């Protein structure tokens, strides 16, 4: 298995720059992972392909306004800081943009506190200690970090949040959840579908292509996840009743499969609250997920590798080619795929 096995060509015009309205009006490609057969539909028709008693598992993470601008002290040069995750009290792991950002450099955040770089890590990653808790300044000083391939400004930052976004902590949205609306959820509930919420705070690795020749050599970033005892009980009860586990997004897949490792006898999943570095590649045996709702992912990314592990690499790449021929929109604000 090579990283190039997960490559494909995507002309820039296929990358969605703006979301559709309403959200549930996006297109839906349905892929049979056993045969590779593809069906074209609208996301509103999702319930037509699911069964009463199936359980939708959705990520309730909320994107924080993690992009900050700051000035070097004393030169005043402007730099960019992207909060990745909290390391300790007032200390964050940060991706920096700018020159001369070495250990000991002092910064002043625009509309925020002063800070100091206390540790240099690989590439543009630093540990930054803020003089005050930066969380209290994010609403005024922070900016929502849209993916690097989206160049059109977003008029309403809430459009990059799912309707389930409740627990702040992500650098990027769990984009499969962006297609859901209250109207669609009511429609699905009336059809006998149920849902539960889990949490996985999405890191920037979701946009990072794998650069190693072999995917196994790639070091995936850890992401904080949680399945509450209540959600674990609902998942286990639904499983015992014969319902399928429908993961909404690759993030939900990761947290569900991580929760499988915490299960006790007779359970499908166990409750947990911890970081996970689960890296799902072809050959992985899925223990929880029966169906997957996902967007169309970047070439050579860990996400297309996960989807290939679930549906088969050949089926996935063939479906992607058909999606291009049919004019589907790709990536975060693009169309969706249901894999059964």
C-alpha positions in Angstrom: 0.0 0.0 0.0 1.4 3.4 -1.1 0.2 6.9 -0.5 -0.1 7.4 -4.3 -2.8 4.7 -4.2 -5.1 7.3 -2.8 -4.4 10.0 -5.3 -6.8 11.5 -7.9 -6.9 14.6 -10.0 -9.4 17.3 -9.0 -9.6 20.5 -11.1 -10.1 23.6 -8.8 -13.5 24.4 -10.3 -14.9 21.3 -8.5 -14.0 22.7 -5.0 -17.1 24.2 -3.5 -16.4 27.8 -2.3 -19.8 28.5 -0.8 -22.5 26.4 0.8 -25.8 25.6 -0.8 -29.1 26.9 0.7 -30.9 25.3 2.3 -28.2 22.9 3.6 -30.3 19.8 2.9 -30.4 20.7 -0.8 -27.0 19.4 -1.5 -26.6 16.3 -3.6 -26.1 12.8 -2.2 -24.2 10.0 -3.9 -25.2 6.6 -2.5 -22.5 3.9 -2.8 -23.0 0.2 -2.2 -19.7 -0.9 -0.7 -20.3 -4.5 -1.7 -20.9 -4.0 -5.4 -19.6 -0.5 -6.1 -23.0 0.5 -7.5 -23.8 4.2 -7.3 -27.2 5.9 -7.0 -27.7 9.7 -7.3 -30.1 11.5 -5.0 -30.6 14.7 -2.9 -29.6 14.9 0.7 -33.2 15.5 1.7 -33.9 12.0 0.5 -31.4 10.4 3.0 -34.2 8.6 4.9 -35.1 6.7 1.7 -31.9 4.7 2.1 -32.1 4.1 5.8 -34.3 1.9 8.0 -36.5 2.7 11.0 -34.4 2.0 14.1 -31.1 3.0 12.5 -29.1 5.4 14.7 -27.4 8.5 13.3 -24.3 9.3 15.3 -23.4 13.0 15.0 -20.4 15.0 16.2 -21.4 17.9 18.4 -18.1 19.7 18.4 -18.1 23.4 17.7 -15.4 25.3 15.7 -13.7 27.9 17.8 -12.5 31.2 16.3 -9.0 29.8 16.4 -7.2 32.2 14.0 -5.6 35.1 15.7 -3.5 38.0 14.5 -0.6 39.4 16.6 2.3 41.7 16.4 5.9 40.9 17.3 7.3 42.9 20.2 9.1 45.3 19.8 9.2 45.3 15.9 5.5 45.4 15.4 5.6 42.8 12.5 2.2 41.2 12.0 2.0 37.4 12.4 -0.8 34.8 12.4 -1.5 32.2 15.1 -3.8 29.2 14.7 -4.8 27.6 17.9 -4.6 23.8 17.6 -5.2 22.6 21.2 -4.7 23.5 24.8 -1.6 22.0 26.4 -1.8 23.5 29.9 -3.3 26.5 31.7 -2.8 29.5 29.3 -0.5 27.4 27.1 -1.6 26.3 23.6 -0.1 24.4 20.7 -0.2 26.8 17.8 0.6 26.9 14.1 2.4 30.1 13.4 2.7 32.2 10.2 5.5 34.7 10.0 9.3 34.9 10.3 11.5 35.0 13.4 9.0 33.2 15.6 11.5 31.5 17.8 11.5 30.6 21.5 11.4 33.6 23.8 9.7 35.9 21.2 7.1 38.1 22.7 3.8 38.9 20.9 0.8 41.1 21.4 -2.5 39.6 20.2 -4.8 42.1 18.4 -7.7 42.8 20.8 -6.1 40.3 23.2 -3.3 39.7 25.7 0.5 39.5 25.2 2.0 36.1 24.8 5.4 34.3 24.6 6.7 31.5 22.4 8.0 29.0 24.9 8.8 25.9 22.7 9.6 25.3 19.1 8.2 22.0 17.6 8.3 20.5 14.2 7.8 22.9 11.3 5.5 25.9 12.1 4.2 24.4 15.4 4.9 26.2 18.6 3.8 26.2 22.2 2.6 29.7 23.2 1.9 30.9 26.7 -0.6 33.7 26.8 -0.4 36.2 29.7 -4.2 35.7 30.2 -6.6 32.9 29.3 -7.0 33.4 25.6 -10.5 31.7 25.6 -12.0 34.9 27.1 -10.8 36.9 24.2 -11.7 34.6 21.3 -15.2 36.0 20.6 -13.7 39.4 19.9 -10.1 38.6 18.8 -10.6 35.3 17.0 -11.6 34.4 13.4 -13.1 31.2 12.2 -10.4 29.3 10.3 -11.9 28.2 7.0 -10.0 25.5 5.1 -7.1 26.7 2.9 -8.9 25.7 -0.3 -11.9 28.0 0.4 -11.1 31.5 -0.9 -14.5 33.1 -0.7 -15.2 35.0 2.5 -18.0 33.6 4.6 -20.6 36.2 5.4 -22.1 34.3 8.3 -19.5 32.3 10.4 -22.4 30.1 11.7 -22.6 28.6 8.2 -19.4 26.7 9.1 -21.0 25.3 12.2 -23.3 22.2 12.2 -26.8 22.5 13.8 -25.4 20.2 16.5 -22.4 22.3 17.4 -22.4 22.6 21.2 -19.0 21.9 22.7 -16.2 24.2 21.6 -12.8 22.8 20.6 -12.4 22.2 16.9 -10.1 23.9 14.4 -12.3 22.7 11.5 -16.0 21.6 11.2 -17.1 18.0 11.0 -18.4 18.8 7.5 -20.7 15.8 6.9 -23.0 17.3 9.6 -23.3 20.6 7.7 -26.0 19.0 5.5 -28.5 18.6 8.3 -31.3 21.1 9.1 -34.0 21.0 11.8 -36.5 20.3 9.1 -34.6 17.3 7.8 -34.1 16.0 11.4 -37.8 16.2 12.0 -38.5 14.4 8.7 -36.0 11.6 9.6 -37.4 11.3 13.2 -40.9 10.9 11.7 -39.5 8.0 9.6 -38.4 6.2 12.7 -34.7 7.1 12.7 -33.0 8.1 15.9 -29.8 10.0 16.6 -27.2 10.5 19.4 -24.3 12.9 19.8 -20.7 12.2 20.4 -17.7 14.6 20.4 -14.4 14.6 18.5 -12.6 17.9 18.3 -11.3 18.1 14.7 -7.6 19.1 14.2 -5.8 20.5 11.2 -4.6 17.0 10.2 -8.0 16.7 8.4 -6.5 19.0 5.6 -3.0 17.6 5.7 -1.9 15.4 2.8 0.1 12.3 3.8 3.7 13.0 2.6 5.3 9.7 3.4 5.7 7.1 0.7 3.7 4.6 2.8 0.7 5.7 4.7 1.7 3.6 7.8 4.6 5.9 8.4 2.3 8.9 8.7 2.0 10.3 12.3 -1.6 11.2 12.7 -2.5 14.0 15.1 -4.3 13.1 18.3 -7.9 14.5 18.7 -9.9 14.7 21.9 -13.0 12.5 21.9 -15.9 11.7 24.2 -18.8 9.2 24.2 -20.9 9.9 27.3 -22.4 7.1 29.3 -25.8 8.2 28.1 -24.7 8.1 24.4 -23.0 4.7 24.9 -26.2 3.3 26.4 -28.2 4.6 23.5 -25.8 3.1 21.0 -25.7 -0.3 22.7 -29.5 -0.4 23.1 -30.0 0.5 19.4 -27.5 -2.2 18.4 -29.2 -4.9 20.5 -32.5 -3.9 18.9 -31.1 -4.5 15.4 -30.5 -0.9 14.3 -27.5 0.0 12.2 -24.9 2.5 13.4 -24.8 5.3 10.8 -21.7 7.5 11.4 -22.2 11.0 10.2 -18.6 12.0 9.2 -15.2 10.4 9.5 -14.9 12.1 12.9 -17.8 10.1 14.2 -16.2 7.0 12.8 -13.0 7.6 14.7 -14.7 8.2 18.0 -17.1 5.3 17.7 -14.3 2.9 16.8 -12.2 4.2 19.7 -15.2 3.6 22.0 -15.3 0.0 20.9 -12.0 -0.5 22.7 -13.7 0.6 25.9 -16.6 -1.9 25.6 -17.2 -4.5 28.3 -18.8 -7.9 27.7 -22.2 -7.6 25.9 -21.5 -4.0 24.8 -20.8 -2.5 21.4 -19.1 0.6 22.8 -18.0 1.9 26.2 -18.1 5.4 27.5 -14.8 7.3 27.3 -13.3 10.7 27.4 -9.7 10.9 26.1 -7.5 11.8 23.2 -7.4 9.3 20.3 -4.8 8.7 17.6 -6.7 6.0 15.8 -5.5 5.8 12.2 -7.9 3.8 10.0 -6.3 2.4 6.9 -7.5 -0.4 4.4 -7.3 -3.7 6.3 -8.9 -2.2 9.4 -11.8 -4.3 10.8 -14.7 -2.0 11.7 -16.3 -3.0 15.0 -19.2 -0.4 15.3 -19.9 1.5 12.1 -22.4 -0.1 9.6 -23.0 2.9 7.3 -21.2 6.2 6.7 -22.3 9.7 5.6 -19.3 11.7 4.4 -18.2 14.4 2.0 -15.7 14.0 -0.8 -12.2 14.3 0.5 -8.8 15.6 -0.5 -6.4 13.3 -2.4 -3.8 11.5 -0.2 -5.5 12.6 3.0 -6.1 10.4 6.0 -9.8 10.8 5.4 -9.9 9.3 1.9 -7.9 6.5 3.4 -10.5 5.9 6.1 -13.3 6.0 3.5 -11.3 3.5 1.4 -10.9 1.2 4.4 -14.7 1.2 4.8 -15.8 0.9 1.2 -12.8 -0.4 -0.7 -10.3 1.9 -2.5 -11.3 0.9 -6.0 -15.0 1.5 -5.3 -14.2 4.9 -3.7 -11.9 6.2 -6.5 -14.4 5.0 -9.2 -17.2 6.8 -7.4 -15.1 10.0 -7.2 -14.6 9.8 -10.9 -18.3 9.4 -11.5 -18.9 12.3 -9.1 -16.7 14.6 -11.2 -18.4 13.5 -14.4 -21.8 14.3 -12.8 -20.7 17.7 -11.6 -20.7 17.1 -7.8 -19.2 19.7 -5.5 -16.2 18.6 -3.4 -14.7 19.2 0.1 -16.1 21.1 3.1 -19.0 23.0 1.4 -19.5 20.3 -1.2 -22.0 17.4 -1.7 -22.3 14.2 0.4 -21.9 10.5 0.0 -23.8 7.7 1.8 -21.9 4.4 2.0 -24.0 1.4 2.8 
